[in-house]
Amino acid sequence: MAEKNGTSKGSSRSGSAKSSASSQKNANTNTAKSATQSGGDSGGGDTTAEETVPARVAQRQKRYMLAPRSAPGQVQPMAVSVLSNAVENMPDVKIVKRLKPRGFSAQSLGGGGTEVIVAEMPETKGKALCTSAPPNVVVEPDARLRNYETVDAMELMRASIESTVKPMNGSISVPVRINVVGEGGKPLANAAVTAYGEAFPAQGKTDQHGQVVLELFGGTIDSVQAIYVKPEKNHWERFVSKPALSTRGFNTIALDPLGAMFDGFPKRGVLGWGQHIMGLGQLGPQLTGEGVRVAVIDSGCDVSHRQLSHAKGADLTTDDNTGDGWTNDEIHHGSHCAGIIAARGFDQGGIRGFAPGAELFAYKVFPGGRFSDLIEALDKCIEDEIDVANLSLGSGQPSELVSQKIAEAAQAGVACIVAAGNSANEVQFPGVLPQVLTVSAIGQTGMFPVDSYHAQTVLKDVMGQENTFGAKFSCFGPQIGVCGPGVAIISTVPGGYAAWDGTSMATPHITGLATLVLAHHPLFAGNKERTPERVQALFDVLRSASLPVIADVLRAGVGLPLAPLALAAAQQSQPAQASQQQGEAAGVPVQAPPQGAPAFTQGAFPGQGASGIPAAAMVARGGIGGMMPPPPGMVGGIAANNPLVAAQLRQLRAAGMI
């Protein structure tokens, strides 16, 4: 548990006006008296002209984590009190909080669990400590975390525009006036608008009238290369390449509602293309994930949303972790992930979550999440006896202390499923760790408007079966375990629904399926004991139930896990039936069928599994028991040489599917 330290010497010094004055003295040429004045110490006397000179902006302090390094064997690590006393007596150092192990970690102190001290200090001092710390002490930056939905995708978008970035001319400013409207021409507030020109992009959000004015430096209105509009909710985004813009008044960009690609949404429920291709609609109504605890370590969860009202949680962005701040999801990311995993009430419309019967926990670490927040969230998972944790987050740099905590979580039986990252290069931390299952992202053409940014994510050199493709933004490497649907994924956000891209969206698909497997697979259903062996067995089941939809193991691992394969044993113990979970009836449309093609349906013979062929073609293809066999091309070639896939192929043959 995080404890705010208000009594240490370092803490009291940094919190005082004297500390503020001292830190400013080296950053500007004002007198010490002036610096003290600017630091907030009025002194109670008359002020002079010299005293009221504003202090210059100084370099901010940087956060570091300090902890005893776990010793091998039976060697006792350094006592935390010794390290704490040393830190408290360091000049210009403020202890921000202490992370004390909970649950399993607390019981294992001296054998893995350890207290972590989080402190602020000048970067020069922090770097010196990192290099000079003794072998039995860990000192490392408390780096910022990234959620894998928006940030890296925006960088890739900039790279996708065929223009050369030129030096910005500060004397030339081009106003780009945009008016965003939705269904019926109604103005859309809070839509994020980005204009790309010859220099750096300009960004802004629309006001209540749906309008925003962006100042683009360098060039003219005709040099704008693209406009990207991302709505807050309930509409498809737009990506307009080489737009014809006017300098006279506002330029209107109209967005289509999400329901434009399937009638009646959200009042009428829709099975997302990701759930469809993974076979969720084929499972019987009794498979809901009941009895399993799943955590989403993210930005919180909006429990005012009808489909997320059952969530519990904790706000780890506060000093004492109390209050209901976790229900305020400012960036919507956590709510989106939570909906994919466990959205309820599909019979009343909206989306279908994988495991609506599971216990859903939301641990808030964003906005502003750091390594220390992730450590605290993982400790909370251990304390709350979480079965599966969804980590749609990461960093470009590693952390020894986070690695240690993830190892402790696995030892406590917490299965961590992690996003690979969106930077289109090597897998990001902690997806590189051996104790986690790392997920990359794939997409499927025809499941989004052609004028959306979703269409820009297609990696044309990595096309697979059933119009699947490797997502351009997705990280890749030998650490990828499986892939998941991560382009144009519709899920819950505060006030409605949104279609997003990212390995952040792919990961909860796998987390949701993992939750169902733990709840209903015979290997786990009768054994609720949380052990590292159970974690490994769960990952093995998911890998063995995967089909190689794209022939690139570095981008897709062993493939896409399919629910009917992962839960075949559970299904065999139940009478054969079409899925009617939470009111799902025959004829429920699947997200976004390609234009001109017959709609996919969930009926007595659902078009399912690895294929998107309409249900009417099932009999002709020889589907058995409502499960369509995978196309021949998906079980041959490069993938057949993978030993993990070979084991999965044996399962398919035994089931009579190939």
C-alpha positions in Angstrom: 0.0 0.0 0.0 1.3 3.5 -0.8 2.0 5.6 2.2 2.6 9.3 1.9 5.7 10.3 3.9 5.3 13.7 5.6 7.8 13.3 8.4 11.1 12.5 6.7 13.8 15.1 6.6 13.9 15.0 2.8 10.1 15.3 2.6 9.8 18.3 5.0 12.7 20.1 3.3 11.3 19.8 -0.2 7.8 20.7 0.9 8.9 24.0 2.5 9.3 27.5 1.0 13.1 27.3 1.7 13.3 24.2 -0.5 11.5 26.1 -3.3 13.9 29.0 -2.9 16.9 26.8 -2.8 15.9 24.9 -6.0 15.3 28.1 -7.8 18.6 29.8 -6.8 20.6 27.6 -9.2 18.1 27.9 -12.0 18.1 31.7 -12.4 20.1 34.9 -11.8 17.6 36.5 -9.3 18.8 37.0 -5.8 18.0 34.5 -3.1 15.5 36.9 -1.7 13.7 37.1 -5.0 13.7 33.3 -5.4 12.2 32.9 -1.9 9.5 35.5 -2.8 8.7 33.6 -6.0 8.6 30.3 -4.1 5.7 31.4 -2.0 7.3 32.8 1.2 5.8 36.3 1.6 7.9 37.1 4.6 5.2 39.5 5.8 7.2 42.7 4.9 7.0 45.2 2.1 8.0 44.0 -1.3 10.5 45.7 -3.6 10.8 45.8 -7.4 13.6 43.3 -7.1 11.6 41.0 -5.0 8.6 40.8 -7.4 10.7 39.7 -10.4 9.2 36.4 -11.6 11.5 33.4 -11.2 12.6 31.7 -14.3 11.3 28.3 -15.2 13.6 25.6 -13.6 14.0 22.0 -14.6 11.5 19.8 -12.9 12.5 17.1 -10.4 12.5 13.5 -11.7 11.1 10.5 -9.9 13.2 7.5 -9.0 12.4 4.2 -7.3 14.8 2.7 -4.7 14.6 -0.7 -3.1 16.8 -3.4 -1.7 17.7 -5.9 -4.4 16.5 -9.4 -3.8 19.4 -11.6 -2.9 19.8 -15.2 -4.3 19.4 -18.2 -2.1 18.9 -17.6 1.6 20.9 -14.4 1.7 18.9 -11.7 3.4 18.6 -8.4 1.4 19.3 -5.0 2.9 16.8 -3.9 5.5 14.4 -1.3 4.1 14.8 0.8 7.2 18.5 1.2 6.4 17.8 2.4 2.9 15.0 4.6 4.0 17.2 6.4 6.6 19.9 6.9 3.9 17.3 8.4 1.5 15.8 10.7 4.1 19.2 12.2 4.9 20.0 13.0 1.2 19.8 16.7 0.4 17.3 17.9 -2.3 15.5 14.5 -2.1 11.8 14.2 -1.3 10.2 10.8 -0.5 6.9 10.8 -2.4 5.5 7.5 -1.3 6.4 4.0 -0.1 5.0 0.9 -1.7 4.5 -1.8 0.8 3.8 -5.3 -0.4 0.4 -6.8 0.0 -1.0 -10.3 0.2 1.3 -12.9 -1.2 4.2 -10.4 -1.6 3.9 -9.3 2.1 4.2 -12.9 3.2 7.3 -13.4 1.1 9.3 -10.5 2.4 12.9 -11.6 2.3 12.1 -14.0 -0.5 10.9 -11.7 -3.2 8.5 -9.1 -1.8 10.1 -5.8 -0.8 9.2 -2.3 0.0 9.8 0.3 -2.7 10.7 4.0 -2.0 9.6 6.5 -4.6 11.5 9.8 -4.4 11.8 13.0 -6.3 15.3 14.5 -6.9 17.2 16.5 -9.5 17.9 14.4 -12.5 21.7 14.8 -12.1 21.5 13.3 -8.6 19.3 10.5 -9.8 21.6 9.5 -12.6 24.5 9.6 -10.2 22.6 7.3 -7.8 21.8 4.9 -10.6 25.4 4.5 -11.5 26.9 4.5 -8.0 24.3 2.4 -6.1 25.8 -0.6 -4.3 25.0 -4.1 -5.8 22.4 -4.8 -3.1 20.3 -1.7 -3.9 18.1 -1.0 -7.0 17.9 2.6 -8.2 16.0 3.3 -11.4 13.8 6.0 -13.0 10.1 5.8 -12.2 9.3 6.1 -15.9 5.9 7.1 -17.4 3.7 4.4 -18.8 1.9 4.6 -22.0 -1.5 3.2 -22.9 -1.5 1.6 -26.3 -4.3 3.2 -28.1 -3.6 6.7 -29.2 -0.1 8.0 -28.7 1.9 5.7 -31.0 -0.9 5.5 -33.6 -0.7 9.3 -33.9 3.1 9.1 -34.6 2.5 6.4 -37.3 -0.2 8.5 -38.9 2.2 11.4 -39.3 4.6 9.0 -41.0 1.9 7.7 -43.3 1.4 11.2 -44.9 3.5 11.7 -48.0 5.1 15.0 -47.1 8.4 16.3 -46.0 8.6 18.0 -42.6 10.1 21.5 -43.0 11.5 23.9 -40.3 8.6 25.8 -38.8 8.4 29.5 -39.8 7.0 31.2 -36.7 6.0 34.3 -38.6 3.4 32.4 -40.8 0.3 31.1 -39.1 -2.5 29.5 -41.1 -5.9 29.2 -39.3 -7.7 26.0 -40.1 -11.3 26.2 -39.2 -13.1 22.9 -38.8 -16.8 22.2 -38.0 -17.6 18.6 -37.0 -21.1 17.3 -37.3 -22.7 13.9 -36.8 -26.0 12.3 -37.5 -28.6 14.7 -38.7 -26.0 17.5 -39.0 -25.8 17.9 -35.2 -22.6 19.5 -33.9 -20.2 17.1 -32.2 -18.4 18.4 -29.1 -15.1 17.1 -27.8 -14.0 15.6 -31.1 -10.2 15.6 -31.4 -9.1 17.2 -34.6 -5.5 17.1 -36.0 -4.3 19.0 -39.1 -1.1 17.9 -40.7 1.0 20.3 -42.8 4.6 20.9 -43.9 5.7 21.5 -40.3 4.4 20.1 -37.0 0.7 19.1 -36.8 -1.8 21.2 -35.0 -4.4 19.7 -32.6 -7.5 20.8 -30.8 -10.9 19.7 -29.6 -14.3 20.9 -30.8 -16.4 23.1 -28.6 -20.1 22.7 -27.8 -20.9 24.0 -31.3 -18.6 21.3 -32.9 -16.1 23.9 -34.0 -12.3 24.3 -33.5 -9.7 26.7 -35.0 -6.3 25.2 -35.4 -3.2 27.4 -36.0 -0.9 25.6 -38.5 2.5 27.2 -38.8 4.4 27.1 -42.1 2.9 26.9 -45.6 -0.6 27.8 -46.8 -4.1 26.3 -46.5 -3.3 24.2 -49.5 -0.3 22.7 -47.8 -2.5 20.9 -45.3 -1.8 17.2 -46.1 -4.5 15.6 -44.0 -7.2 16.2 -41.4 -7.9 13.5 -38.8 -11.1 13.7 -36.8 -11.6 11.3 -33.8 -15.0 11.7 -32.2 -15.5 11.2 -28.5 -18.2 8.6 -28.9 -20.9 7.0 -31.1 -19.4 7.9 -34.5 -16.8 6.6 -36.9 -13.7 8.7 -37.3 -12.6 10.4 -40.5 -9.2 10.7 -42.2 -9.3 13.2 -45.1 -6.1 13.1 -47.2 -5.2 16.3 -49.1 -8.4 18.1 -48.1 -9.8 20.9 -50.2 -10.1 23.6 -47.5 -11.4 27.2 -47.6 -10.0 30.1 -45.7 -13.5 31.7 -45.6 -15.5 30.4 -42.7 -15.6 26.9 -41.3 -15.0 23.7 -43.2 -17.5 21.0 -42.3 -16.6 17.4 -41.8 -19.5 15.0 -41.3 -19.0 11.8 -39.4 -21.2 8.7 -39.8 -22.8 7.1 -36.7 -21.5 3.7 -35.7 -24.9 2.4 -36.6 -24.4 3.3 -40.3 -22.7 -0.1 -40.8 -25.3 -2.1 -39.0 -28.9 -1.1 -38.4 -30.1 -0.3 -34.9 -26.9 0.0 -33.0 -26.6 0.6 -30.1 -30.2 -0.1 -29.3 -29.7 -3.4 -31.1 -26.8 -5.5 -29.9 -23.9 -6.2 -32.2 -21.3 -8.9 -32.0 -17.9 -7.3 -32.8 -15.9 -8.7 -35.6 -13.2 -9.6 -33.1 -15.6 -11.7 -31.0 -17.0 -13.1 -34.2 -13.7 -14.3 -35.7 -12.6 -15.7 -32.3 -15.8 -17.8 -32.1 -17.5 -16.1 -29.1 -21.0 -16.3 -30.6 -20.7 -20.1 -30.8 -20.4 -20.7 -27.1 -23.4 -21.8 -25.1 -25.1 -19.4 -22.7 -23.8 -21.0 -19.6 -20.2 -19.9 -20.4 -20.1 -16.5 -18.8 -16.8 -16.5 -16.8 -18.6 -16.6 -13.5 -16.4 -17.2 -10.5 -13.3 -15.6 -12.1 -11.8 -12.3 -11.0 -10.4 -10.2 -13.9 -8.6 -6.9 -13.4 -8.0 -4.0 -15.9 -5.0 -1.9 -14.9 -5.8 1.2 -16.8 -7.6 4.6 -16.6 -10.5 3.5 -14.5 -14.0 2.4 -15.5 -17.2 4.4 -16.0 -19.7 2.5 -13.9 -22.5 4.9 -14.9 -22.4 3.1 -18.3 -25.2 0.5 -18.4 -22.9 -2.3 -19.5 -20.2 -1.6 -16.9 -22.2 -1.0 -13.7 -21.0 -4.2 -12.1 -17.3 -3.1 -11.9 -15.4 -2.7 -8.7 -12.1 -0.8 -8.4 -9.5 1.4 -6.7 -7.9 4.7 -7.6 -4.1 4.2 -7.4 -3.4 7.8 -8.5 -4.2 9.1 -5.0 -2.0 8.9 -1.9 -4.3 6.7 0.1 -6.0 4.8 -2.8 -9.4 5.6 -1.4 -12.4 7.3 -2.9 -14.3 6.6 -6.1 -11.9 8.4 -8.5 -11.5 5.1 -10.4 -15.1 5.6 -11.7 -14.0 8.8 -13.5 -12.4 7.6 -16.7 -11.1 10.8 -18.2 -9.4 9.2 -21.1 -11.9 6.5 -21.7 -9.2 3.9 -22.3 -10.0 1.7 -19.3 -13.7 1.6 -20.0 -13.1 0.5 -23.6 -10.9 -2.4 -22.5 -13.3 -3.4 -19.7 -16.2 -3.5 -22.2 -14.4 -6.0 -24.5 -13.7 -8.2 -21.5 -16.9 -8.1 -19.5 -19.6 -5.9 -20.8 -23.1 -7.0 -19.6 -26.6 -6.5 -20.8 -26.2 -7.5 -24.4 -29.9 -8.4 -24.6 -30.7 -4.7 -24.2 -28.3 -3.6 -27.0 -24.7 -2.5 -27.2 -21.8 -4.9 -27.4 -21.2 -8.3 -26.1 -18.3 -8.8 -23.6 -16.5 -12.1 -23.5 -17.1 -12.8 -19.8 -20.1 -10.9 -18.5 -20.4 -13.1 -15.5 -16.8 -12.5 -14.2 -16.0 -10.2 -11.3 -14.5 -7.0 -12.9 -12.0 -4.9 -11.1 -10.6 -1.6 -12.4 -7.3 -0.3 -11.0 -6.8 3.2 -12.1 -3.2 4.3 -12.9 -3.9 6.7 -15.8 -3.6 9.5 -16.6 0.0 10.0 -15.5 0.7 6.4 -14.8 4.3 5.4 -13.8 6.2 2.2 -13.0 5.5 2.7 -9.3 1.7 2.8 -10.0 2.0 -0.4 -12.0 3.8 -2.1 -9.1 1.1 -0.9 -6.8 -1.6 -2.2 -9.1 0.1 -5.6 -9.4 0.3 -5.8 -5.6 -3.5 -5.0 -5.5 -4.0 -7.9 -7.9 -2.2 -10.2 -5.5 -4.1 -8.9 -2.5 -7.5 -9.1 -4.2 -6.7 -12.6 -5.5 -7.2 -11.6 -9.1 -7.1 -14.5 -11.7 -6.3 -12.6 -14.9 -4.9 -9.1 -15.2 -5.2 -7.0 -18.4 -2.2 -4.7 -19.1 -2.9 -2.6 -22.1 0.1 -0.5 -21.3 3.9 -0.4 -21.3 7.1 1.5 -21.7 10.0 1.8 -24.1 12.4 1.2 -21.2 12.7 -1.8 -18.8 12.4 -1.9 -15.0 14.0 -4.4 -12.7 11.4 -3.6 -10.0 8.4 -4.0 -12.3 9.9 -7.3 -13.6 10.3 -8.5 -10.0 6.7 -7.6 -9.2 5.3 -9.4 -12.3 7.3 -12.5 -11.4 5.7 -12.2 -7.9 2.2 -11.9 -9.4 2.8 -15.0 -11.6 4.0 -16.8 -8.5 0.8 -15.8 -6.8 -1.2 -17.2 -9.7 -2.1 -13.9 -11.4 -2.0 -14.4 -15.2 -0.8 -11.2 -16.8 -1.8 -10.6 -20.4 0.1 -7.7 -21.9 -0.1 -5.5 -25.0 2.9 -5.7 -27.3 2.9 -1.9 -28.0 2.0 0.4 -30.9 5.4 1.8 -32.0 5.8 -0.6 -35.0 9.1 -1.9 -33.7 10.3 -4.3 -31.1 8.0 -5.5 -28.3 7.8 -3.0 -25.5 8.2 -3.6 -21.8 6.7 -5.5 -19.9 5.7 -7.6 -23.0 9.3 -8.9 -23.2 9.1 -10.7 -19.9 8.8 -14.5 -19.9 6.0 -14.6 -17.2 3.4 -12.8 -19.4 1.4 -13.6 -22.5 2.1 -10.9 -25.1 -0.5 -9.9 -27.6 0.0 -8.2 -31.0 -2.8 -6.7 -33.2 -4.5 -7.8 -36.4 -7.3 -6.3 -38.4 -9.8 -7.4 -41.0 -10.6 -5.5 -44.1 -14.2 -4.4 -44.7 -14.9 -3.9 -41.0 -14.4 -0.1 -41.1 -15.1 2.9 -43.4 -12.6 3.3 -46.1 -12.1 7.0 -45.3 -11.2 6.3 -41.6 -7.8 6.1 -40.1 -8.5 2.4 -39.5 -7.9 2.0 -43.2 -4.4 3.5 -42.8 -3.4 0.7 -40.4 -3.4 -2.1 -43.0 0.1 -3.6 -43.4 -0.3 -4.7 -47.1 2.8 -7.0 -47.0 1.2 -9.0 -44.2 -2.2 -10.1 -45.4 -3.7 -13.4 -44.1 -6.7 -15.6 -44.4 -10.2 -14.2 -44.4 -9.1 -10.7 -45.2 -7.0 -10.4 -42.0 -3.9 -8.3 -41.9 -1.1 -7.4 -39.6 -1.7 -4.0 -38.1 0.9 -1.4 -39.2 1.2 0.0 -35.7 1.7 -3.3 -33.8 5.0 -4.2 -32.3 6.6 -7.5 -33.3 9.3 -9.9 -32.2 9.9 -13.4 -30.8 8.1 -12.4 -27.6 4.7 -12.3 -29.3 2.6 -15.1 -27.9 -0.7 -14.7 -29.8 -2.5 -12.1 -31.8 -5.8 -10.5 -31.2 -8.3 -8.2 -33.1 -7.1 -4.7 -32.7 -8.4 -2.5 -35.5 -11.8 -0.7 -35.5 -12.9 -2.4 -32.2 -16.2 -1.1 -30.9 -16.5 -1.0 -27.2 -17.8 1.0 -24.2 -16.7 4.5 -23.4 -18.3 7.0 -21.0 -21.6 8.1 -22.6 -21.7 5.5 -25.3 -19.4 3.5 -27.6 -16.3 4.1 -29.7 -14.3 2.3 -32.4 -10.5 2.3 -31.6 -7.3 0.8 -32.8 -4.4 -0.6 -30.8 -2.7 -3.6 -29.2 -4.6 -2.1 -26.2 -7.8 -3.4 -27.9 -6.3 -6.7 -29.0 -5.2 -7.6 -25.5 -8.6 -7.6 -23.7 -9.9 -10.0 -26.4 -7.4 -12.5 -25.2 -8.0 -11.6 -21.5 -11.7 -12.2 -22.0 -11.2 -15.6 -23.5 -8.7 -16.5 -20.8 -11.3 -15.6 -18.2 -13.8 -18.0 -19.9 -11.1 -20.8 -20.0 -10.3 -20.4 -16.3 -14.0 -20.5 -15.4 -15.2 -23.4 -17.6 -12.3 -25.5 -19.0 -12.2 -28.9 -17.1 -8.5 -28.4 -16.4 -9.3 -25.3 -14.3 -13.0 -25.4 -13.3 -12.4 -27.9 -10.5 -9.2 -26.3 -9.3 -9.4 -22.7 -8.1 -6.0 -22.7 -6.4 -3.9 -19.8 -7.8 -0.4 -21.1 -8.6 2.3 -20.4 -11.2 1.6 -23.8 -12.8 -2.0 -22.7 -13.4 -0.8 -19.5 -15.1 1.4 -21.5 -17.4 -1.3 -24.1 -18.2 -3.7 -21.3 -19.1 -1.2 -19.8 -21.5 -0.6 -23.2 -23.0 -4.3 -23.8 -23.6 -4.7 -20.4 -25.3 -1.7 -21.1 -27.5 -2.8 -24.6 -28.4 -6.2 -23.2 -29.4 -4.8 -20.7 -31.9 -4.9 -20.7 -35.7 -2.2 -18.9 -37.7 -4.3 -16.4 -39.5 -1.2 -14.6 -40.9 2.0 -16.5 -41.8 4.4 -14.4 -39.7 5.1 -15.7 -36.2 7.0 -12.5 -35.3 3.9 -10.5 -35.8 1.2 -13.0 -34.7 2.9 -15.6 -32.5 1.2 -18.9 -32.9 -1.9 -17.2 -34.2 -5.4 -16.2 -33.1 -7.0 -18.1 -30.2 -10.4 -19.5 -31.0 -13.0 -19.8 -28.3 -14.6 -23.1 -29.6 -11.2 -24.8 -29.6 -10.1 -23.4 -26.2 -13.4 -24.5 -24.7 -14.1 -27.6 -26.7 -14.1 -29.8 -23.6 -16.4 -27.5 -21.8 -18.8 -27.4 -24.7 -18.9 -31.2 -25.0 -20.3 -31.4 -21.5 -23.2 -29.2 -22.6 -26.1 -30.0 -25.0 -25.4 -28.6 -28.5 -27.2 -25.4 -29.0 -27.0 -22.0 -30.7 -25.7 -19.2 -28.5 -28.5 -17.3 -26.8 -26.3 -15.6 -24.1 -28.1 -12.7 -22.4 -30.9 -12.6 -25.0 -28.7 -13.0 -28.0 -31.0 -14.4 -30.7 -30.6 -15.8 -34.2 -30.2 -12.9 -36.6 -28.0 -10.7 -34.4 -25.7 -8.9 -36.9 -21.9 -9.1 -36.7 -20.0 -5.9 -36.9 -19.6 -4.4 -40.3 -20.0 -7.0 -43.1 -18.2 -5.9 -46.3 -20.4 -3.8 -48.5 -22.4 -5.9 -50.9 -21.9 -9.1 -49.0 -24.7 -10.9 -47.1 -24.7 -10.0 -43.4 -23.1 -12.5 -41.0 -25.6 -13.9 -38.6 -25.6 -15.9 -35.4 -28.2 -18.6 -35.9 -28.5 -22.3 -35.8 -25.4 -22.6 -38.0 -23.4 -19.4 -37.2 -20.7 -18.4 -39.7 -17.9 -18.8 -37.2 -14.4 -19.6 -36.1 -11.6 -18.5 -38.4 -13.9 -17.9 -41.3 -16.2 -15.0 -42.2 -18.3 -16.9 -44.7 -22.1 -16.3 -44.3 -24.0 -18.9 -42.3 -25.9 -20.0 -45.4 -22.7 -21.5 -46.8 -21.9 -23.6 -43.8 -23.5 -26.8 -45.0 -21.8 -26.6 -48.3 -18.5 -26.3 -46.6 -19.1 -29.3 -44.4 -19.4 -27.5 -41.1 -19.8 -29.9 -38.2 -22.0 -29.1 -35.2 -22.2 -25.4 -36.2 -18.4 -25.0 -36.4 -17.0 -24.1 -39.8 -13.7 -25.8 -40.6 -10.8 -23.4 -41.3 -9.9 -22.9 -44.9 -7.2 -25.4 -46.1 -4.7 -22.6 -46.6 -4.7 -21.8 -42.9 -3.4 -25.2 -41.8 -0.5 -25.6 -44.2 2.6 -23.8 -45.3 4.9 -22.1 -42.9 2.6 -22.4 -39.9 2.4 -26.2 -40.1 6.2 -26.3 -39.3 5.6 -24.6 -36.0 5.6 -27.3 -33.2 3.1 -25.4 -31.1 0.8 -25.1 -34.1 1.3 -28.8 -34.8 -0.2 -29.7 -31.4 -3.2 -27.5 -32.2 -3.6 -29.2 -35.6 -3.8 -32.5 -33.8 -6.7 -31.1 -31.7 -8.5 -30.0 -34.9 -8.2 -33.4 -36.5 -9.4 -35.2 -33.4 -12.4 -32.9 -33.3 -13.1 -33.7 -37.0 -12.7 -30.1 -38.1 -9.9 -30.7 -40.7 
